[in-house]
Amino acid sequence: MTSSDSEAERGDPDEPNDFEGDQDSCDVLWAFQSIYDVTTDSTLSFEEKIDRLLTIGVDAIGLPYGFLSRIAVDDTKAEEGVQEIYRSHGDHELLQPGESAPLSEAYCRKTIQSDGLLAIRDAVEEGWEGDPAYETFDLGSYIGGRVDVNDELYGTFCFAATEPKERTFTDAERTLVQILSKWASYELEQERAKRNLETQRDELENAQEQLRQVIDLVPDLIFAKNRDGQYLLANEATANAYGRTPEEVEGSTEADLIPDRSQSEEFREDDIAVIESGEPKFIPEEELTTADGETRILETTKIPFEVAGSGEDAVLGYARDITDLKEYERELENQRDDLEVLSQVVRHDIRNDLQLVLAYTEMLKSSVDEEGERYVEQVLEAARDAVDITTTAREVADIMLQSEVTKQPKQLRHELEEAINSVRESNHHGLITVDGPLPNVAVLADDMLESVFRNLLKNAIIHNDKEIPEVTVGATKTEDTVVVTVADNGPGIPDDRKESIFEEGEMGLESDGTGIGLYLVDKLVDRYGGTVTVEDNDPVGAVFVVELPIAK
């Protein structure tokens, strides 16, 4: 007879298998009552309950060893895996908590293959002699049931002895083992669920603690208030403004914290408006008197929300202290005013004086000889350059003074022609030609677009080393942009200066220009959403390339 079809598994109809008439059945009935007492005792831990139930089972069934095992296996039919003892009763050295063995060497490999019990009254008689389980554990009798947790195998609940059992297992004993196995499954499921809940609670608490740390690290005010104005949340910055701790602020109302009643009423009105409308509200500036009496300026955003769990209407606020920013803006405004005054001086006083110099010098031309006329021309050219410098300086100042830029469609051909005519009039020794027709296209820019091309043309002439500076202007239209080129026959620009040449003052005072012209070009083109670069001309010189988006 083999272990798979042992008599003990089927039960012996010739043996007594009822609950009446013998001491064993009385012991089992007593065990049922004891099991109930243990399992309903809320003061016992899961491990303590297992230990007591193992003791009850050992006493009731009459086998000295009891154990709850854990089994790790991928395929129960293959009988490959590991059996580990979780809790145990008795002194069998291989059935102590923490002991493990290959599943192939354990009776439990058969127990887990069905939903019923494996019961062995006499291992030798029932064909287990020579089986790895018998040889390893030397158990003459065994009864065990499968333990599942959430429909997955956990292990077994078993009782055993080294000697054979004197008679077959009764129905009462089988029922007892089945109940203990089912109870272990239930308790393990509850224990796992409890631990999962504890893990989730710990993770939630950790997440809440981390979130609290984050909002407390934010230097801006973060707060939440309910419809009654009571603070539900206040970070460190909010609490510091009131000279309190977050714990002291939370649960208080604005009126409890702000000495200025009018401020608390204004804040309250905004809160109610946000809650009632269900719409966020942005407050660009509002004043808050802090605990030390200092008035701070806040930029605040308030958002409606519902409190999780209760569904209570509330408002979430985020306020940034912009006091220092506003002070800085005032300083910038003062500097802008000073610059405006300087611009007026350059634009009017100095320019007017230069115009007088030009006028009187022109009058001198008829009063000097040929040698003197040469010097007069030099004075006139220097005065014209100075007028150009004041024009460029005025335009740079205008850029610096503008806080906002209003762009509108500008006709490229008109702006280019204006710039070409202006430079031709002031630079008679230069030759400016246009390569092909200029496209009739509009670009998004402002009134300073003409100065972009005027400064590029002037730069091409002023910094030219040829006796007759030659400048060629061209323009081509692509699908979304227009490309304007200004090419000259000058000395060209070294590769290591092709990017830095657009920096402010790059040309230096020792050159024939100030360097602010190209700086102005770069700033304006960037303002228009375009690009300006410089390339080598063929055979000599440089080509400035301006690409601007076409106005839609």
VOKE-470736 format. One line per 10 residues: number of its first residue (from 1); their letters; for each residue x, y, z of C-alpha. Coordinates in steps of 0.25 Angstrom, whole numbers, plus 5000, padded with zeros to 4 digits. Layout:
<atoms>
NUM	a	X:Y:Z; ...;
</atoms>
This chain:
<atoms>
1	mtssdseaer	5000:5000:5000; 5005:5014:4996; 5004:5027:5004; 4995:5033:4993; 4984:5022:4996; 4986:5019:5011; 4975:5014:5019; 4977:5025:5029; 4973:5035:5019; 4960:5028:5015;
11	gdpdepndfe	4957:5025:5030; 4954:5010:5035; 4939:5007:5036; 4942:4996:5046; 4948:5006:5056; 4939:5015:5065; 4937:5029:5058; 4927:5036:5066; 4927:5046:5077; 4921:5037:5088;
21	gdqdscdvlw	4925:5026:5096; 4940:5028:5099; 4949:5037:5106; 4955:5042:5093; 4942:5048:5088; 4940:5055:5102; 4954:5061:5100; 4951:5066:5087; 4938:5072:5092; 4945:5079:5103;
31	afqsiydvtt	4955:5083:5092; 4944:5090:5084; 4940:5098:5096; 4954:5102:5099; 4956:5106:5085; 4944:5115:5086; 4950:5121:5099; 4964:5124:5093; 4959:5129:5079; 4949:5139:5086;
41	dstlsfeeki	4960:5144:5096; 4963:5158:5090; 4975:5160:5100; 4983:5149:5093; 4992:5152:5082; 4991:5143:5069; 5004:5135:5073; 4999:5133:5087; 4986:5127:5081; 4993:5118:5072;
51	drlltigvda	5002:5113:5083; 4989:5110:5092; 4982:5103:5081; 4994:5094:5078; 4994:5090:5092; 4979:5088:5092; 4980:5079:5079; 4992:5071:5085; 4984:5068:5098; 4971:5065:5090;
61	iglpygflsr	4977:5056:5079; 4987:5049:5087; 4999:5053:5078; 5011:5060:5085; 5015:5069:5074; 5007:5080:5068; 5012:5091:5058; 5007:5102:5048; 5016:5102:5036; 5019:5112:5025;
71	iavddtkaee	5021:5106:5011; 5028:5113:4999; 5025:5105:4986; 5022:5109:4972; 5015:5096:4968; 5009:5087:4978; 5008:5075:4969; 5023:5076:4967; 5025:5075:4982; 5037:5084:4981;
81	gvqeiyrshg	5039:5096:4991; 5042:5098:5006; 5034:5095:5018; 5037:5104:5030; 5032:5103:5044; 5025:5115:5049; 5020:5111:5063; 5020:5098:5070; 5018:5089:5082; 5026:5078:5087;
91	dhellqpges	5041:5074:5087; 5044:5069:5073; 5057:5075:5069; 5052:5077:5054; 5039:5083:5058; 5043:5095:5065; 5040:5109:5061; 5050:5114:5050; 5054:5100:5045; 5052:5097:5031;
101	aplseaycrk	5053:5085:5021; 5051:5082:5006; 5036:5080:5004; 5040:5067:4997; 5044:5062:5010; 5031:5065:5018; 5018:5059:5020; 5012:5073:5017; 5015:5071:5002; 5003:5062:5001;
111	tiqsdgllai	4994:5070:5011; 4994:5082:5002; 4990:5075:4990; 4976:5074:4994; 4965:5082:5002; 4964:5070:5011; 4973:5064:5022; 4984:5055:5022; 4983:5045:5033; 4993:5034:5035;
121	rdaveegweg	4991:5025:5047; 5003:5015:5045; 5013:5020:5035; 5020:5007:5033; 5007:4999:5032; 5002:5009:5022; 5014:5009:5013; 5022:5021:5017; 5034:5013:5021; 5046:5018:5011;
131	dpayetfdlg	5038:5031:5008; 5047:5043:5010; 5037:5049:5020; 5038:5037:5029; 5053:5035:5028; 5055:5050:5031; 5045:5053:5042; 5043:5038:5047; 5028:5041:5050; 5020:5028:5051;
141	syiggrvdvn	5006:5036:5051; 5002:5049:5046; 4989:5057:5043; 4989:5071:5036; 4981:5080:5029; 4984:5091:5018; 4984:5106:5022; 4980:5116:5012; 4981:5131:5013; 4972:5139:5003;
151	delygtfcfa	4971:5126:4994; 4986:5125:4993; 4994:5114:5000; 5000:5118:5013; 5004:5104:5020; 4999:5093:5029; 4993:5091:5043; 4998:5078:5047; 4999:5068:5059; 5009:5056:5059;
161	atepkertft	5016:5046:5068; 5028:5037:5066; 5020:5024:5069; 5008:5019:5062; 4994:5023:5067; 4987:5012:5074; 4975:5013:5066; 4970:5021:5054; 4966:5036:5055; 4952:5038:5059;
171	daertlvqil	4942:5047:5052; 4943:5057:5064; 4958:5057:5063; 4957:5060:5048; 4947:5071:5050; 4956:5077:5061; 4968:5078:5051; 4959:5083:5040; 4954:5094:5050; 4968:5098:5054;
181	skwasyeleq	4973:5099:5040; 4961:5107:5036; 4962:5116:5048; 4977:5118:5045; 4973:5122:5031; 4963:5132:5036; 4972:5138:5047; 4984:5139:5037; 4975:5146:5027; 4971:5155:5038;
191	erakrnletq	4985:5157:5043; 4990:5160:5029; 4979:5170:5027; 4982:5176:5040; 4996:5178:5037; 4993:5183:5023; 4984:5194:5030; 4995:5197:5040; 5005:5198:5028; 4995:5207:5020;
201	rdelenaqeq	4993:5215:5033; 5008:5217:5035; 5010:5220:5021; 4999:5231:5021; 5005:5236:5034; 5018:5237:5028; 5013:5244:5015; 5005:5254:5024; 5018:5256:5032; 5026:5258:5019;
211	lrqvidlvpd	5015:5267:5014; 5015:5275:5027; 5031:5277:5026; 5030:5281:5011; 5019:5292:5014; 5027:5297:5026; 5039:5298:5018; 5032:5307:5008; 5035:5322:5012; 5022:5326:5007;
221	lifaknrdgq	5009:5326:5015; 5000:5313:5012; 4987:5312:5020; 4973:5306:5019; 4961:5312:5026; 4946:5307:5027; 4934:5315:5025; 4934:5320:5039; 4948:5325:5037; 4955:5315:5046;
231	yllaneatan	4969:5311:5042; 4969:5296:5037; 4984:5297:5033; 4995:5307:5035; 5009:5305:5031; 5021:5311:5039; 5022:5324:5031; 5007:5326:5034; 5009:5324:5048; 5021:5332:5049;
241	aygrtpeeve	5014:5344:5043; 5004:5343:5055; 5015:5341:5065; 5010:5327:5068; 5012:5312:5065; 5005:5305:5055; 4997:5297:5066; 4993:5310:5072; 4988:5316:5059; 4980:5303:5055;
251	gsteadlipd	4967:5304:5061; 4967:5319:5063; 4960:5329:5054; 4966:5341:5047; 4960:5351:5057; 4967:5343:5069; 4980:5345:5062; 4980:5359:5055; 4980:5371:5063; 4975:5380:5052;
261	rsqseefred	4960:5377:5051; 4958:5383:5037; 4969:5374:5031; 4962:5361:5037; 4949:5366:5031; 4955:5368:5018; 4961:5354:5018; 4948:5348:5023; 4940:5355:5011; 4950:5349:5001;
271	diaviesgep	4949:5335:5007; 4934:5335:5007; 4934:5340:4993; 4943:5329:4988; 4935:5318:4996; 4921:5324:4990; 4926:5326:4976; 4934:5313:4975; 4944:5320:4967; 4959:5324:4971;
281	kfipeeeltt	4962:5338:4974; 4976:5345:4971; 4979:5357:4980; 4991:5364:4974; 4993:5373:4987; 4988:5372:5001; 4994:5377:5014; 4996:5368:5027; 5000:5374:5040; 5009:5364:5047;
291	adgetrilet	5011:5361:5061; 5022:5371:5063; 5014:5382:5057; 5021:5382:5043; 5012:5383:5031; 5015:5373:5020; 5010:5373:5006; 5005:5359:5001; 5001:5354:4987; 4990:5344:4990;
301	tkipfevags	4983:5333:4983; 4971:5326:4989; 4965:5314:4984; 4951:5307:4988; 4952:5292:4992; 4944:5282:5000; 4950:5276:5013; 4953:5261:5011; 4943:5252:5019; 4934:5263:5023;
311	gedavlgyar	4931:5270:5010; 4932:5283:5018; 4933:5296:5009; 4947:5302:5011; 4957:5311:5005; 4972:5308:5002; 4981:5320:5002; 4995:5323:4997; 5001:5336:5000; 5015:5341:4996;
321	ditdlkeyer	5022:5353:5003; 5025:5363:4992; 5029:5374:5001; 5044:5374:4997; 5040:5372:4983; 5031:5385:4984; 5042:5393:4990; 5051:5388:4979; 5041:5392:4969; 5040:5406:4975;
331	elenqrddle	5055:5407:4974; 5055:5403:4960; 5044:5413:4957; 5053:5424:4963; 5064:5420:4955; 5055:5420:4942; 5051:5434:4946; 5066:5438:4947; 5069:5431:4934; 5057:5438:4927;
341	vlsqvvrhdi	5063:5451:4932; 5077:5447:4926; 5070:5443:4913; 5063:5457:4912; 5077:5464:4914; 5083:5455:4903; 5071:5456:4894; 5069:5471:4895; 5080:5479:4901; 5093:5472:4896;
351	rndlqlvlay	5086:5469:4883; 5082:5484:4881; 5096:5488:4884; 5101:5479:4874; 5092:5484:4863; 5097:5498:4866; 5111:5493:4864; 5107:5487:4851; 5100:5500:4847; 5111:5509:4850;
361	temlkssvde	5122:5500:4844; 5114:5500:4831; 5115:5515:4831; 5130:5514:4833; 5132:5506:4821; 5131:5519:4812; 5140:5527:4821; 5152:5518:4821; 5163:5514:4810; 5164:5500:4804;
371	egeryveqvl	5173:5495:4815; 5163:5500:4826; 5152:5494:4819; 5158:5480:4821; 5158:5483:4836; 5144:5488:4835; 5139:5475:4829; 5146:5467:4840; 5138:5476:4850; 5125:5473:4843;
381	eaardavdit	5127:5458:4842; 5130:5457:4856; 5118:5466:4860; 5109:5457:4851; 5115:5444:4858; 5112:5451:4871; 5098:5453:4867; 5097:5438:4863; 5102:5434:4876; 5092:5442:4884;
391	ttarevadim	5081:5436:4875; 5086:5422:4878; 5087:5425:4893; 5073:5431:4893; 5068:5418:4887; 5075:5409:4897; 5070:5418:4908; 5056:5416:4902; 5057:5401:4902; 5062:5401:4917;
401	lqsevtkqpk	5050:5410:4921; 5040:5402:4914; 5033:5392:4924; 5024:5386:4913; 5025:5385:4898; 5014:5387:4889; 5017:5380:4876; 5009:5382:4863; 5011:5379:4848; 5021:5388:4842;
411	qlrheleeai	5024:5388:4827; 5038:5383:4825; 5041:5389:4812; 5037:5403:4817; 5046:5401:4829; 5058:5397:4821; 5056:5408:4811; 5055:5418:4822; 5068:5413:4829; 5076:5413:4816;
421	nsvresnhhg	5072:5427:4812; 5076:5432:4826; 5090:5426:4826; 5092:5430:4811; 5089:5445:4815; 5099:5444:4827; 5110:5436:4821; 5113:5442:4807; 5126:5434:4805; 5119:5420:4806;
431	litvdgplpn	5112:5412:4795; 5099:5405:4799; 5092:5396:4789; 5080:5387:4789; 5081:5373:4784; 5068:5370:4777; 5054:5375:4781; 5050:5376:4795; 5038:5367:4799; 5025:5373:4802;
441	vavladdmle	5023:5367:4816; 5020:5371:4830; 5027:5367:4843; 5023:5369:4857; 5031:5380:4863; 5030:5394:4869; 5034:5408:4865; 5049:5405:4867; 5050:5394:4856; 5056:5404:4846;
451	svfrnllkna	5068:5406:4856; 5071:5392:4855; 5075:5393:4840; 5080:5407:4842; 5090:5403:4852; 5095:5391:4844; 5097:5400:4832; 5105:5410:4840; 5113:5399:4846; 5116:5394:4832;
461	iihndkeipe	5121:5407:4828; 5128:5413:4841; 5136:5400:4843; 5140:5398:4828; 5155:5399:4825; 5153:5402:4810; 5154:5415:4803; 5140:5414:4798; 5131:5405:4808; 5121:5397:4800;
471	vtvgatkted	5109:5391:4807; 5099:5382:4800; 5085:5380:4806; 5076:5368:4802; 5063:5361:4808; 5057:5348:4805; 5044:5342:4810; 5042:5328:4815; 5029:5321:4820; 5029:5327:4834;
481	tvvvtvadng	5040:5337:4834; 5047:5348:4826; 5062:5348:4825; 5070:5362:4824; 5085:5362:4820; 5094:5374:4822; 5107:5370:4815; 5120:5379:4814; 5134:5379:4808; 5141:5382:4821;
491	pgipddrkes	5151:5375:4829; 5141:5364:4834; 5140:5359:4848; 5148:5348:4854; 5141:5335:4858; 5144:5337:4873; 5137:5350:4873; 5124:5346:4865; 5116:5345:4877; 5122:5354:4887;
501	ifeegemgle	5121:5366:4877; 5107:5368:4881; 5110:5370:4895; 5109:5384:4901; 5121:5393:4899; 5128:5382:4892; 5135:5391:4881; 5142:5399:4892; 5145:5414:4893; 5158:5413:4885;
511	sdgtgiglyl	5150:5409:4872; 5142:5418:4863; 5129:5414:4870; 5123:5412:4884; 5119:5398:4882; 5105:5401:4887; 5099:5400:4873; 5100:5385:4871; 5096:5383:4886; 5083:5391:4882;
521	vdklvdrygg	5081:5383:4870; 5082:5370:4878; 5072:5374:4888; 5062:5379:4879; 5063:5367:4870; 5061:5358:4882; 5049:5367:4886; 5043:5364:4873; 5045:5349:4874; 5056:5348:4864;
531	tvtvedndpv	5071:5345:4863; 5083:5353:4858; 5096:5346:4854; 5109:5350:4847; 5115:5342:4836; 5127:5343:4827; 5125:5350:4813; 5131:5345:4800; 5142:5349:4797; 5144:5359:4809;
541	gavfvvelpi	5136:5366:4819; 5124:5362:4828; 5109:5358:4826; 5099:5362:4837; 5087:5353:4836; 5074:5357:4843; 5062:5347:4843; 5049:5352:4848; 5035:5345:4849; 5025:5349:4839;
551	ak	5012:5356:4845; 5000:5346:4843;
</atoms>
